[in-house]
Amino acid sequence: MTTGNTGVRASLGSHRLPDPVPSGEYERCPVTDVLRRVSDKWTLLLVTLLGRRPYRFNELHRAVEGISPRMLTRTLRTLEHDGLVEREVFPTVPPSVEYRLTPLGVSLLEPLSALADWAIDHHAEIASTRRRPTRDASPPLGPSPDPDRRPRASGPVPPRPGAGAGRP
């Protein structure tokens, strides 16, 4: 997954991946790292908003329904740490802070827009496929039933011997 092993620079489909893909290599992959960052709950929305114009903290908080001030702060700090967002403090009383995308953050907008366009174009098809029953009619997620386990008897559970007897 790293450029040394796969040369992922152009199209994903034109490069061979090792078989099997080593888990350590997958974890170190820059594509995996960036996709994890932008796919968290709030990052994509905040990058999109900041791509329109700079925002002050409270403006962003009002613009994103459901985000707590703590989570907004954490997400902005992470984006700042990654070099995607810059924070400017104004010497007012009380101090005010404005956030904007850095040139690196701006460069992320085009690929995110392409991904968003693809998602919009294909969402109905994906949603339709998700609603189809699976071949084996078992739920797609969760533990499989243990074939050696006997079914539980239905009905009320009898009291344990000695339960309810006078205890000190």
Phi and psi in radians as a Rosetta constraint file:
Dihedral C 1 N 2 CA 2 C 2 CIRCULARHARMONIC -1.326 0.35
Dihedral N 2 CA 2 C 2 N 3 CIRCULARHARMONIC 2.807 0.35
Dihedral C 2 N 3 CA 3 C 3 CIRCULARHARMONIC -1.082 0.35
Dihedral N 3 CA 3 C 3 N 4 CIRCULARHARMONIC -0.470 0.35
Dihedral C 3 N 4 CA 4 C 4 CIRCULARHARMONIC -1.169 0.35
Dihedral N 4 CA 4 C 4 N 5 CIRCULARHARMONIC -0.589 0.35
Dihedral C 4 N 5 CA 5 C 5 CIRCULARHARMONIC -1.679 0.35
Dihedral N 5 CA 5 C 5 N 6 CIRCULARHARMONIC -0.619 0.35
Dihedral C 5 N 6 CA 6 C 6 CIRCULARHARMONIC -2.039 0.35
Dihedral N 6 CA 6 C 6 N 7 CIRCULARHARMONIC -0.281 0.35
Dihedral C 6 N 7 CA 7 C 7 CIRCULARHARMONIC 1.130 0.35
Dihedral N 7 CA 7 C 7 N 8 CIRCULARHARMONIC 0.525 0.35
Dihedral C 7 N 8 CA 8 C 8 CIRCULARHARMONIC -1.139 0.35
Dihedral N 8 CA 8 C 8 N 9 CIRCULARHARMONIC 1.738 0.35
Dihedral C 8 N 9 CA 9 C 9 CIRCULARHARMONIC -2.360 0.35
Dihedral N 9 CA 9 C 9 N 10 CIRCULARHARMONIC -0.548 0.35
Dihedral C 9 N 10 CA 10 C 10 CIRCULARHARMONIC -1.929 0.35
Dihedral N 10 CA 10 C 10 N 11 CIRCULARHARMONIC -2.086 0.35
Dihedral C 10 N 11 CA 11 C 11 CIRCULARHARMONIC -1.397 0.35
Dihedral N 11 CA 11 C 11 N 12 CIRCULARHARMONIC 2.384 0.35
Dihedral C 11 N 12 CA 12 C 12 CIRCULARHARMONIC -1.089 0.35
Dihedral N 12 CA 12 C 12 N 13 CIRCULARHARMONIC -0.613 0.35
Dihedral C 12 N 13 CA 13 C 13 CIRCULARHARMONIC -1.259 0.35
Dihedral N 13 CA 13 C 13 N 14 CIRCULARHARMONIC -0.292 0.35
Dihedral C 13 N 14 CA 14 C 14 CIRCULARHARMONIC -1.585 0.35
Dihedral N 14 CA 14 C 14 N 15 CIRCULARHARMONIC 0.001 0.35
Dihedral C 14 N 15 CA 15 C 15 CIRCULARHARMONIC -2.070 0.35
Dihedral N 15 CA 15 C 15 N 16 CIRCULARHARMONIC 2.497 0.35
Dihedral C 15 N 16 CA 16 C 16 CIRCULARHARMONIC -1.519 0.35
Dihedral N 16 CA 16 C 16 N 17 CIRCULARHARMONIC 2.432 0.35
Dihedral C 16 N 17 CA 17 C 17 CIRCULARHARMONIC -1.761 0.35
Dihedral N 17 CA 17 C 17 N 18 CIRCULARHARMONIC 2.617 0.35
Dihedral C 17 N 18 CA 18 C 18 CIRCULARHARMONIC -1.108 0.35
Dihedral N 18 CA 18 C 18 N 19 CIRCULARHARMONIC 2.654 0.35
Dihedral C 18 N 19 CA 19 C 19 CIRCULARHARMONIC -2.198 0.35
Dihedral N 19 CA 19 C 19 N 20 CIRCULARHARMONIC 1.908 0.35
Dihedral C 19 N 20 CA 20 C 20 CIRCULARHARMONIC -1.393 0.35
Dihedral N 20 CA 20 C 20 N 21 CIRCULARHARMONIC 2.817 0.35
Dihedral C 20 N 21 CA 21 C 21 CIRCULARHARMONIC -1.337 0.35
Dihedral N 21 CA 21 C 21 N 22 CIRCULARHARMONIC 2.096 0.35
Dihedral C 21 N 22 CA 22 C 22 CIRCULARHARMONIC -1.092 0.35
Dihedral N 22 CA 22 C 22 N 23 CIRCULARHARMONIC 2.337 0.35
Dihedral C 22 N 23 CA 23 C 23 CIRCULARHARMONIC -1.073 0.35
Dihedral N 23 CA 23 C 23 N 24 CIRCULARHARMONIC -0.655 0.35
Dihedral C 23 N 24 CA 24 C 24 CIRCULARHARMONIC -1.107 0.35
Dihedral N 24 CA 24 C 24 N 25 CIRCULARHARMONIC -0.666 0.35
Dihedral C 24 N 25 CA 25 C 25 CIRCULARHARMONIC -1.176 0.35
Dihedral N 25 CA 25 C 25 N 26 CIRCULARHARMONIC -0.715 0.35
Dihedral C 25 N 26 CA 26 C 26 CIRCULARHARMONIC -1.080 0.35
Dihedral N 26 CA 26 C 26 N 27 CIRCULARHARMONIC -0.727 0.35
Dihedral C 26 N 27 CA 27 C 27 CIRCULARHARMONIC -1.158 0.35
Dihedral N 27 CA 27 C 27 N 28 CIRCULARHARMONIC -0.553 0.35
Dihedral C 27 N 28 CA 28 C 28 CIRCULARHARMONIC -1.532 0.35
Dihedral N 28 CA 28 C 28 N 29 CIRCULARHARMONIC -0.094 0.35
Dihedral C 28 N 29 CA 29 C 29 CIRCULARHARMONIC -1.113 0.35
Dihedral N 29 CA 29 C 29 N 30 CIRCULARHARMONIC 2.266 0.35
Dihedral C 29 N 30 CA 30 C 30 CIRCULARHARMONIC -1.108 0.35
Dihedral N 30 CA 30 C 30 N 31 CIRCULARHARMONIC -0.551 0.35
Dihedral C 30 N 31 CA 31 C 31 CIRCULARHARMONIC -1.169 0.35
Dihedral N 31 CA 31 C 31 N 32 CIRCULARHARMONIC -0.793 0.35
Dihedral C 31 N 32 CA 32 C 32 CIRCULARHARMONIC -1.032 0.35
Dihedral N 32 CA 32 C 32 N 33 CIRCULARHARMONIC -0.786 0.35
Dihedral C 32 N 33 CA 33 C 33 CIRCULARHARMONIC -1.050 0.35
Dihedral N 33 CA 33 C 33 N 34 CIRCULARHARMONIC -0.851 0.35
Dihedral C 33 N 34 CA 34 C 34 CIRCULARHARMONIC -1.196 0.35
Dihedral N 34 CA 34 C 34 N 35 CIRCULARHARMONIC -0.720 0.35
Dihedral C 34 N 35 CA 35 C 35 CIRCULARHARMONIC -1.121 0.35
Dihedral N 35 CA 35 C 35 N 36 CIRCULARHARMONIC -0.636 0.35
Dihedral C 35 N 36 CA 36 C 36 CIRCULARHARMONIC -1.087 0.35
Dihedral N 36 CA 36 C 36 N 37 CIRCULARHARMONIC -0.721 0.35
Dihedral C 36 N 37 CA 37 C 37 CIRCULARHARMONIC -1.136 0.35
Dihedral N 37 CA 37 C 37 N 38 CIRCULARHARMONIC -0.889 0.35
Dihedral C 37 N 38 CA 38 C 38 CIRCULARHARMONIC -1.347 0.35
Dihedral N 38 CA 38 C 38 N 39 CIRCULARHARMONIC -0.238 0.35
Dihedral C 38 N 39 CA 39 C 39 CIRCULARHARMONIC -1.687 0.35
Dihedral N 39 CA 39 C 39 N 40 CIRCULARHARMONIC 0.105 0.35
Dihedral C 39 N 40 CA 40 C 40 CIRCULARHARMONIC -1.225 0.35
Dihedral N 40 CA 40 C 40 N 41 CIRCULARHARMONIC 3.036 0.35
Dihedral C 40 N 41 CA 41 C 41 CIRCULARHARMONIC -1.019 0.35
Dihedral N 41 CA 41 C 41 N 42 CIRCULARHARMONIC -0.666 0.35
Dihedral C 41 N 42 CA 42 C 42 CIRCULARHARMONIC -1.972 0.35
Dihedral N 42 CA 42 C 42 N 43 CIRCULARHARMONIC -0.320 0.35
Dihedral C 42 N 43 CA 43 C 43 CIRCULARHARMONIC -1.039 0.35
Dihedral N 43 CA 43 C 43 N 44 CIRCULARHARMONIC -0.875 0.35
Dihedral C 43 N 44 CA 44 C 44 CIRCULARHARMONIC -1.014 0.35
Dihedral N 44 CA 44 C 44 N 45 CIRCULARHARMONIC -0.768 0.35
Dihedral C 44 N 45 CA 45 C 45 CIRCULARHARMONIC -1.130 0.35
Dihedral N 45 CA 45 C 45 N 46 CIRCULARHARMONIC -0.764 0.35
Dihedral C 45 N 46 CA 46 C 46 CIRCULARHARMONIC -1.171 0.35
Dihedral N 46 CA 46 C 46 N 47 CIRCULARHARMONIC -0.719 0.35
Dihedral C 46 N 47 CA 47 C 47 CIRCULARHARMONIC -1.097 0.35
Dihedral N 47 CA 47 C 47 N 48 CIRCULARHARMONIC -0.714 0.35
Dihedral C 47 N 48 CA 48 C 48 CIRCULARHARMONIC -1.093 0.35
Dihedral N 48 CA 48 C 48 N 49 CIRCULARHARMONIC -0.814 0.35
Dihedral C 48 N 49 CA 49 C 49 CIRCULARHARMONIC -1.099 0.35
Dihedral N 49 CA 49 C 49 N 50 CIRCULARHARMONIC -0.804 0.35
Dihedral C 49 N 50 CA 50 C 50 CIRCULARHARMONIC -1.204 0.35
Dihedral N 50 CA 50 C 50 N 51 CIRCULARHARMONIC -0.326 0.35
Dihedral C 50 N 51 CA 51 C 51 CIRCULARHARMONIC -1.247 0.35
Dihedral N 51 CA 51 C 51 N 52 CIRCULARHARMONIC -0.326 0.35
Dihedral C 51 N 52 CA 52 C 52 CIRCULARHARMONIC -1.453 0.35
Dihedral N 52 CA 52 C 52 N 53 CIRCULARHARMONIC -0.710 0.35
Dihedral C 52 N 53 CA 53 C 53 CIRCULARHARMONIC -3.039 0.35
Dihedral N 53 CA 53 C 53 N 54 CIRCULARHARMONIC 2.876 0.35
Dihedral C 53 N 54 CA 54 C 54 CIRCULARHARMONIC -1.186 0.35
Dihedral N 54 CA 54 C 54 N 55 CIRCULARHARMONIC 2.629 0.35
Dihedral C 54 N 55 CA 55 C 55 CIRCULARHARMONIC -2.295 0.35
Dihedral N 55 CA 55 C 55 N 56 CIRCULARHARMONIC 2.559 0.35
Dihedral C 55 N 56 CA 56 C 56 CIRCULARHARMONIC -1.475 0.35
Dihedral N 56 CA 56 C 56 N 57 CIRCULARHARMONIC 2.798 0.35
Dihedral C 56 N 57 CA 57 C 57 CIRCULARHARMONIC -0.951 0.35
Dihedral N 57 CA 57 C 57 N 58 CIRCULARHARMONIC -0.917 0.35
Dihedral C 57 N 58 CA 58 C 58 CIRCULARHARMONIC -1.150 0.35
Dihedral N 58 CA 58 C 58 N 59 CIRCULARHARMONIC -0.532 0.35
Dihedral C 58 N 59 CA 59 C 59 CIRCULARHARMONIC -1.104 0.35
Dihedral N 59 CA 59 C 59 N 60 CIRCULARHARMONIC -0.789 0.35
Dihedral C 59 N 60 CA 60 C 60 CIRCULARHARMONIC -1.096 0.35
Dihedral N 60 CA 60 C 60 N 61 CIRCULARHARMONIC -0.742 0.35
Dihedral C 60 N 61 CA 61 C 61 CIRCULARHARMONIC -1.051 0.35
Dihedral N 61 CA 61 C 61 N 62 CIRCULARHARMONIC -0.726 0.35
Dihedral C 61 N 62 CA 62 C 62 CIRCULARHARMONIC -1.245 0.35
Dihedral N 62 CA 62 C 62 N 63 CIRCULARHARMONIC -0.504 0.35
Dihedral C 62 N 63 CA 63 C 63 CIRCULARHARMONIC -1.353 0.35
Dihedral N 63 CA 63 C 63 N 64 CIRCULARHARMONIC -0.309 0.35
Dihedral C 63 N 64 CA 64 C 64 CIRCULARHARMONIC -2.080 0.35
Dihedral N 64 CA 64 C 64 N 65 CIRCULARHARMONIC 1.714 0.35
Dihedral C 64 N 65 CA 65 C 65 CIRCULARHARMONIC -1.164 0.35
Dihedral N 65 CA 65 C 65 N 66 CIRCULARHARMONIC 2.311 0.35
Dihedral C 65 N 66 CA 66 C 66 CIRCULARHARMONIC 1.679 0.35
Dihedral N 66 CA 66 C 66 N 67 CIRCULARHARMONIC -0.181 0.35
Dihedral C 66 N 67 CA 67 C 67 CIRCULARHARMONIC -1.547 0.35
Dihedral N 67 CA 67 C 67 N 68 CIRCULARHARMONIC 2.329 0.35
Dihedral C 67 N 68 CA 68 C 68 CIRCULARHARMONIC -1.405 0.35
Dihedral N 68 CA 68 C 68 N 69 CIRCULARHARMONIC 2.726 0.35
Dihedral C 68 N 69 CA 69 C 69 CIRCULARHARMONIC -0.994 0.35
Dihedral N 69 CA 69 C 69 N 70 CIRCULARHARMONIC -0.650 0.35
Dihedral C 69 N 70 CA 70 C 70 CIRCULARHARMONIC -1.125 0.35
Dihedral N 70 CA 70 C 70 N 71 CIRCULARHARMONIC -0.786 0.35
Dihedral C 70 N 71 CA 71 C 71 CIRCULARHARMONIC -1.206 0.35
Dihedral N 71 CA 71 C 71 N 72 CIRCULARHARMONIC -0.632 0.35
Dihedral C 71 N 72 CA 72 C 72 CIRCULARHARMONIC -1.080 0.35
Dihedral N 72 CA 72 C 72 N 73 CIRCULARHARMONIC -0.795 0.35
Dihedral C 72 N 73 CA 73 C 73 CIRCULARHARMONIC -1.049 0.35
Dihedral N 73 CA 73 C 73 N 74 CIRCULARHARMONIC -0.827 0.35
Dihedral C 73 N 74 CA 74 C 74 CIRCULARHARMONIC -1.076 0.35
Dihedral N 74 CA 74 C 74 N 75 CIRCULARHARMONIC -0.771 0.35
Dihedral C 74 N 75 CA 75 C 75 CIRCULARHARMONIC -1.162 0.35
Dihedral N 75 CA 75 C 75 N 76 CIRCULARHARMONIC -0.768 0.35
Dihedral C 75 N 76 CA 76 C 76 CIRCULARHARMONIC -1.099 0.35
Dihedral N 76 CA 76 C 76 N 77 CIRCULARHARMONIC -0.703 0.35
Dihedral C 76 N 77 CA 77 C 77 CIRCULARHARMONIC -1.116 0.35
Dihedral N 77 CA 77 C 77 N 78 CIRCULARHARMONIC -0.700 0.35
Dihedral C 77 N 78 CA 78 C 78 CIRCULARHARMONIC -1.120 0.35
Dihedral N 78 CA 78 C 78 N 79 CIRCULARHARMONIC -0.771 0.35
Dihedral C 78 N 79 CA 79 C 79 CIRCULARHARMONIC -1.129 0.35
Dihedral N 79 CA 79 C 79 N 80 CIRCULARHARMONIC -0.644 0.35
Dihedral C 79 N 80 CA 80 C 80 CIRCULARHARMONIC -1.160 0.35
Dihedral N 80 CA 80 C 80 N 81 CIRCULARHARMONIC -0.760 0.35
Dihedral C 80 N 81 CA 81 C 81 CIRCULARHARMONIC -1.062 0.35
Dihedral N 81 CA 81 C 81 N 82 CIRCULARHARMONIC -0.618 0.35
Dihedral C 81 N 82 CA 82 C 82 CIRCULARHARMONIC -1.399 0.35
Dihedral N 82 CA 82 C 82 N 83 CIRCULARHARMONIC -0.118 0.35
Dihedral C 82 N 83 CA 83 C 83 CIRCULARHARMONIC 1.468 0.35
Dihedral N 83 CA 83 C 83 N 84 CIRCULARHARMONIC 0.248 0.35
Dihedral C 83 N 84 CA 84 C 84 CIRCULARHARMONIC -1.613 0.35
Dihedral N 84 CA 84 C 84 N 85 CIRCULARHARMONIC -0.433 0.35
Dihedral C 84 N 85 CA 85 C 85 CIRCULARHARMONIC -2.269 0.35
Dihedral N 85 CA 85 C 85 N 86 CIRCULARHARMONIC 2.493 0.35
Dihedral C 85 N 86 CA 86 C 86 CIRCULARHARMONIC -2.037 0.35
Dihedral N 86 CA 86 C 86 N 87 CIRCULARHARMONIC 2.630 0.35
Dihedral C 86 N 87 CA 87 C 87 CIRCULARHARMONIC -2.077 0.35
Dihedral N 87 CA 87 C 87 N 88 CIRCULARHARMONIC 2.232 0.35
Dihedral C 87 N 88 CA 88 C 88 CIRCULARHARMONIC -2.072 0.35
Dihedral N 88 CA 88 C 88 N 89 CIRCULARHARMONIC 2.212 0.35
Dihedral C 88 N 89 CA 89 C 89 CIRCULARHARMONIC -1.723 0.35
Dihedral N 89 CA 89 C 89 N 90 CIRCULARHARMONIC 2.257 0.35
Dihedral C 89 N 90 CA 90 C 90 CIRCULARHARMONIC -1.742 0.35
Dihedral N 90 CA 90 C 90 N 91 CIRCULARHARMONIC 2.358 0.35
Dihedral C 90 N 91 CA 91 C 91 CIRCULARHARMONIC -1.365 0.35
Dihedral N 91 CA 91 C 91 N 92 CIRCULARHARMONIC 1.173 0.35
Dihedral C 91 N 92 CA 92 C 92 CIRCULARHARMONIC -1.952 0.35
Dihedral N 92 CA 92 C 92 N 93 CIRCULARHARMONIC 2.985 0.35
Dihedral C 92 N 93 CA 93 C 93 CIRCULARHARMONIC -2.056 0.35
Dihedral N 93 CA 93 C 93 N 94 CIRCULARHARMONIC 1.993 0.35
Dihedral C 93 N 94 CA 94 C 94 CIRCULARHARMONIC -1.230 0.35
Dihedral N 94 CA 94 C 94 N 95 CIRCULARHARMONIC 2.820 0.35
Dihedral C 94 N 95 CA 95 C 95 CIRCULARHARMONIC -1.066 0.35
Dihedral N 95 CA 95 C 95 N 96 CIRCULARHARMONIC 2.476 0.35
Dihedral C 95 N 96 CA 96 C 96 CIRCULARHARMONIC -2.022 0.35
Dihedral N 96 CA 96 C 96 N 97 CIRCULARHARMONIC 2.652 0.35
Dihedral C 96 N 97 CA 97 C 97 CIRCULARHARMONIC -2.219 0.35
Dihedral N 97 CA 97 C 97 N 98 CIRCULARHARMONIC 2.409 0.35
Dihedral C 97 N 98 CA 98 C 98 CIRCULARHARMONIC -2.136 0.35
Dihedral N 98 CA 98 C 98 N 99 CIRCULARHARMONIC 2.440 0.35
Dihedral C 98 N 99 CA 99 C 99 CIRCULARHARMONIC -2.013 0.35
Dihedral N 99 CA 99 C 99 N 100 CIRCULARHARMONIC 2.466 0.35
Dihedral C 99 N 100 CA 100 C 100 CIRCULARHARMONIC -2.573 0.35
Dihedral N 100 CA 100 C 100 N 101 CIRCULARHARMONIC 2.793 0.35
Dihedral C 100 N 101 CA 101 C 101 CIRCULARHARMONIC -1.283 0.35
Dihedral N 101 CA 101 C 101 N 102 CIRCULARHARMONIC 2.516 0.35
Dihedral C 101 N 102 CA 102 C 102 CIRCULARHARMONIC -1.417 0.35
Dihedral N 102 CA 102 C 102 N 103 CIRCULARHARMONIC 2.988 0.35
Dihedral C 102 N 103 CA 103 C 103 CIRCULARHARMONIC -0.964 0.35
Dihedral N 103 CA 103 C 103 N 104 CIRCULARHARMONIC -0.633 0.35
Dihedral C 103 N 104 CA 104 C 104 CIRCULARHARMONIC -1.111 0.35
Dihedral N 104 CA 104 C 104 N 105 CIRCULARHARMONIC -0.746 0.35
Dihedral C 104 N 105 CA 105 C 105 CIRCULARHARMONIC -1.104 0.35
Dihedral N 105 CA 105 C 105 N 106 CIRCULARHARMONIC -0.711 0.35
Dihedral C 105 N 106 CA 106 C 106 CIRCULARHARMONIC -1.079 0.35
Dihedral N 106 CA 106 C 106 N 107 CIRCULARHARMONIC -0.664 0.35
Dihedral C 106 N 107 CA 107 C 107 CIRCULARHARMONIC -1.172 0.35
Dihedral N 107 CA 107 C 107 N 108 CIRCULARHARMONIC -0.303 0.35
Dihedral C 107 N 108 CA 108 C 108 CIRCULARHARMONIC -1.383 0.35
Dihedral N 108 CA 108 C 108 N 109 CIRCULARHARMONIC -0.371 0.35
Dihedral C 108 N 109 CA 109 C 109 CIRCULARHARMONIC -1.076 0.35
Dihedral N 109 CA 109 C 109 N 110 CIRCULARHARMONIC -0.718 0.35
Dihedral C 109 N 110 CA 110 C 110 CIRCULARHARMONIC -1.129 0.35
Dihedral N 110 CA 110 C 110 N 111 CIRCULARHARMONIC -0.885 0.35
Dihedral C 110 N 111 CA 111 C 111 CIRCULARHARMONIC -1.128 0.35
Dihedral N 111 CA 111 C 111 N 112 CIRCULARHARMONIC -0.595 0.35
Dihedral C 111 N 112 CA 112 C 112 CIRCULARHARMONIC -1.153 0.35
Dihedral N 112 CA 112 C 112 N 113 CIRCULARHARMONIC -0.651 0.35
Dihedral C 112 N 113 CA 113 C 113 CIRCULARHARMONIC -1.121 0.35
Dihedral N 113 CA 113 C 113 N 114 CIRCULARHARMONIC -0.707 0.35
Dihedral C 113 N 114 CA 114 C 114 CIRCULARHARMONIC -1.102 0.35
Dihedral N 114 CA 114 C 114 N 115 CIRCULARHARMONIC -0.736 0.35
Dihedral C 114 N 115 CA 115 C 115 CIRCULARHARMONIC -1.139 0.35
Dihedral N 115 CA 115 C 115 N 116 CIRCULARHARMONIC -0.719 0.35
Dihedral C 115 N 116 CA 116 C 116 CIRCULARHARMONIC -1.114 0.35
Dihedral N 116 CA 116 C 116 N 117 CIRCULARHARMONIC -0.738 0.35
Dihedral C 116 N 117 CA 117 C 117 CIRCULARHARMONIC -1.063 0.35
Dihedral N 117 CA 117 C 117 N 118 CIRCULARHARMONIC -0.767 0.35
Dihedral C 117 N 118 CA 118 C 118 CIRCULARHARMONIC -1.080 0.35
Dihedral N 118 CA 118 C 118 N 119 CIRCULARHARMONIC -0.777 0.35
Dihedral C 118 N 119 CA 119 C 119 CIRCULARHARMONIC -1.077 0.35
Dihedral N 119 CA 119 C 119 N 120 CIRCULARHARMONIC -0.750 0.35
Dihedral C 119 N 120 CA 120 C 120 CIRCULARHARMONIC -1.137 0.35
Dihedral N 120 CA 120 C 120 N 121 CIRCULARHARMONIC -0.767 0.35
Dihedral C 120 N 121 CA 121 C 121 CIRCULARHARMONIC -1.123 0.35
Dihedral N 121 CA 121 C 121 N 122 CIRCULARHARMONIC -0.540 0.35
Dihedral C 121 N 122 CA 122 C 122 CIRCULARHARMONIC -1.971 0.35
Dihedral N 122 CA 122 C 122 N 123 CIRCULARHARMONIC 0.037 0.35
Dihedral C 122 N 123 CA 123 C 123 CIRCULARHARMONIC -1.075 0.35
Dihedral N 123 CA 123 C 123 N 124 CIRCULARHARMONIC -0.748 0.35
Dihedral C 123 N 124 CA 124 C 124 CIRCULARHARMONIC -1.065 0.35
Dihedral N 124 CA 124 C 124 N 125 CIRCULARHARMONIC -0.725 0.35
Dihedral C 124 N 125 CA 125 C 125 CIRCULARHARMONIC -1.134 0.35
Dihedral N 125 CA 125 C 125 N 126 CIRCULARHARMONIC -0.753 0.35
Dihedral C 125 N 126 CA 126 C 126 CIRCULARHARMONIC -1.133 0.35
Dihedral N 126 CA 126 C 126 N 127 CIRCULARHARMONIC -0.784 0.35
Dihedral C 126 N 127 CA 127 C 127 CIRCULARHARMONIC -1.084 0.35
Dihedral N 127 CA 127 C 127 N 128 CIRCULARHARMONIC -0.706 0.35
Dihedral C 127 N 128 CA 128 C 128 CIRCULARHARMONIC -1.103 0.35
Dihedral N 128 CA 128 C 128 N 129 CIRCULARHARMONIC -0.752 0.35
Dihedral C 128 N 129 CA 129 C 129 CIRCULARHARMONIC -1.136 0.35
Dihedral N 129 CA 129 C 129 N 130 CIRCULARHARMONIC -0.654 0.35
Dihedral C 129 N 130 CA 130 C 130 CIRCULARHARMONIC -1.099 0.35
Dihedral N 130 CA 130 C 130 N 131 CIRCULARHARMONIC -0.547 0.35
Dihedral C 130 N 131 CA 131 C 131 CIRCULARHARMONIC -1.388 0.35
Dihedral N 131 CA 131 C 131 N 132 CIRCULARHARMONIC -0.246 0.35
Dihedral C 131 N 132 CA 132 C 132 CIRCULARHARMONIC -1.187 0.35
Dihedral N 132 CA 132 C 132 N 133 CIRCULARHARMONIC 2.504 0.35
Dihedral C 132 N 133 CA 133 C 133 CIRCULARHARMONIC -1.217 0.35
Dihedral N 133 CA 133 C 133 N 134 CIRCULARHARMONIC 2.625 0.35
Dihedral C 133 N 134 CA 134 C 134 CIRCULARHARMONIC -1.337 0.35
Dihedral N 134 CA 134 C 134 N 135 CIRCULARHARMONIC 2.853 0.35
Dihedral C 134 N 135 CA 135 C 135 CIRCULARHARMONIC -1.059 0.35
Dihedral N 135 CA 135 C 135 N 136 CIRCULARHARMONIC -0.729 0.35
Dihedral C 135 N 136 CA 136 C 136 CIRCULARHARMONIC -1.633 0.35
Dihedral N 136 CA 136 C 136 N 137 CIRCULARHARMONIC 0.074 0.35
Dihedral C 136 N 137 CA 137 C 137 CIRCULARHARMONIC 1.073 0.35
Dihedral N 137 CA 137 C 137 N 138 CIRCULARHARMONIC 0.179 0.35
Dihedral C 137 N 138 CA 138 C 138 CIRCULARHARMONIC -1.584 0.35
Dihedral N 138 CA 138 C 138 N 139 CIRCULARHARMONIC 2.707 0.35
Dihedral C 138 N 139 CA 139 C 139 CIRCULARHARMONIC -1.069 0.35
Dihedral N 139 CA 139 C 139 N 140 CIRCULARHARMONIC 2.514 0.35
Dihedral C 139 N 140 CA 140 C 140 CIRCULARHARMONIC -1.201 0.35
Dihedral N 140 CA 140 C 140 N 141 CIRCULARHARMONIC -0.426 0.35
Dihedral C 140 N 141 CA 141 C 141 CIRCULARHARMONIC -2.189 0.35
Dihedral N 141 CA 141 C 141 N 142 CIRCULARHARMONIC 2.852 0.35
Dihedral C 141 N 142 CA 142 C 142 CIRCULARHARMONIC 1.785 0.35
Dihedral N 142 CA 142 C 142 N 143 CIRCULARHARMONIC 2.944 0.35
Dihedral C 142 N 143 CA 143 C 143 CIRCULARHARMONIC -1.241 0.35
Dihedral N 143 CA 143 C 143 N 144 CIRCULARHARMONIC 2.580 0.35
Dihedral C 143 N 144 CA 144 C 144 CIRCULARHARMONIC -1.423 0.35
Dihedral N 144 CA 144 C 144 N 145 CIRCULARHARMONIC 2.593 0.35
Dihedral C 144 N 145 CA 145 C 145 CIRCULARHARMONIC -1.163 0.35
Dihedral N 145 CA 145 C 145 N 146 CIRCULARHARMONIC 2.577 0.35
Dihedral C 145 N 146 CA 146 C 146 CIRCULARHARMONIC -1.425 0.35
Dihedral N 146 CA 146 C 146 N 147 CIRCULARHARMONIC 2.032 0.35
Dihedral C 146 N 147 CA 147 C 147 CIRCULARHARMONIC -1.169 0.35
Dihedral N 147 CA 147 C 147 N 148 CIRCULARHARMONIC -0.378 0.35
Dihedral C 147 N 148 CA 148 C 148 CIRCULARHARMONIC -1.497 0.35
Dihedral N 148 CA 148 C 148 N 149 CIRCULARHARMONIC -0.154 0.35
Dihedral C 148 N 149 CA 149 C 149 CIRCULARHARMONIC -1.453 0.35
Dihedral N 149 CA 149 C 149 N 150 CIRCULARHARMONIC 2.281 0.35
Dihedral C 149 N 150 CA 150 C 150 CIRCULARHARMONIC -1.376 0.35
Dihedral N 150 CA 150 C 150 N 151 CIRCULARHARMONIC 2.564 0.35
Dihedral C 150 N 151 CA 151 C 151 CIRCULARHARMONIC -1.157 0.35
Dihedral N 151 CA 151 C 151 N 152 CIRCULARHARMONIC 2.552 0.35
Dihedral C 151 N 152 CA 152 C 152 CIRCULARHARMONIC -1.300 0.35
Dihedral N 152 CA 152 C 152 N 153 CIRCULARHARMONIC 2.542 0.35
Dihedral C 152 N 153 CA 153 C 153 CIRCULARHARMONIC -1.235 0.35
Dihedral N 153 CA 153 C 153 N 154 CIRCULARHARMONIC 2.477 0.35
Dihedral C 153 N 154 CA 154 C 154 CIRCULARHARMONIC -1.583 0.35
Dihedral N 154 CA 154 C 154 N 155 CIRCULARHARMONIC 2.866 0.35
Dihedral C 154 N 155 CA 155 C 155 CIRCULARHARMONIC 1.889 0.35
Dihedral N 155 CA 155 C 155 N 156 CIRCULARHARMONIC -3.097 0.35
Dihedral C 155 N 156 CA 156 C 156 CIRCULARHARMONIC -1.176 0.35
Dihedral N 156 CA 156 C 156 N 157 CIRCULARHARMONIC 2.613 0.35
Dihedral C 156 N 157 CA 157 C 157 CIRCULARHARMONIC -1.507 0.35
Dihedral N 157 CA 157 C 157 N 158 CIRCULARHARMONIC 2.202 0.35
Dihedral C 157 N 158 CA 158 C 158 CIRCULARHARMONIC -1.197 0.35
Dihedral N 158 CA 158 C 158 N 159 CIRCULARHARMONIC 2.626 0.35
Dihedral C 158 N 159 CA 159 C 159 CIRCULARHARMONIC -1.167 0.35
Dihedral N 159 CA 159 C 159 N 160 CIRCULARHARMONIC 2.595 0.35
Dihedral C 159 N 160 CA 160 C 160 CIRCULARHARMONIC -1.210 0.35
Dihedral N 160 CA 160 C 160 N 161 CIRCULARHARMONIC 2.569 0.35
Dihedral C 160 N 161 CA 161 C 161 CIRCULARHARMONIC -1.036 0.35
Dihedral N 161 CA 161 C 161 N 162 CIRCULARHARMONIC 2.323 0.35
Dihedral C 161 N 162 CA 162 C 162 CIRCULARHARMONIC 1.460 0.35
Dihedral N 162 CA 162 C 162 N 163 CIRCULARHARMONIC -0.118 0.35
Dihedral C 162 N 163 CA 163 C 163 CIRCULARHARMONIC -1.273 0.35
Dihedral N 163 CA 163 C 163 N 164 CIRCULARHARMONIC 2.421 0.35
Dihedral C 163 N 164 CA 164 C 164 CIRCULARHARMONIC 1.520 0.35
Dihedral N 164 CA 164 C 164 N 165 CIRCULARHARMONIC -0.159 0.35
Dihedral C 164 N 165 CA 165 C 165 CIRCULARHARMONIC -1.171 0.35
Dihedral N 165 CA 165 C 165 N 166 CIRCULARHARMONIC 2.690 0.35
Dihedral C 165 N 166 CA 166 C 166 CIRCULARHARMONIC -0.997 0.35
Dihedral N 166 CA 166 C 166 N 167 CIRCULARHARMONIC 2.070 0.35
Dihedral C 166 N 167 CA 167 C 167 CIRCULARHARMONIC -1.949 0.35
Dihedral N 167 CA 167 C 167 N 168 CIRCULARHARMONIC 2.581 0.35
